[in-house]
């Protein structure tokens, strides 16, 4: 659920959307992971502290 979202078939996209709707914590975790991956890929070191604060404040176990 973290890679290849643009290349999903319609059925796969519906499945992912259903899972994310039914398990909001999973969607939130995916969003945090996506932000982290982008931050690392783009070498945005100043954003690390902000990301850590955002991740720590979430209810993601």
Beta strands, then each sheet from edge to edge (+ up, - down):
end
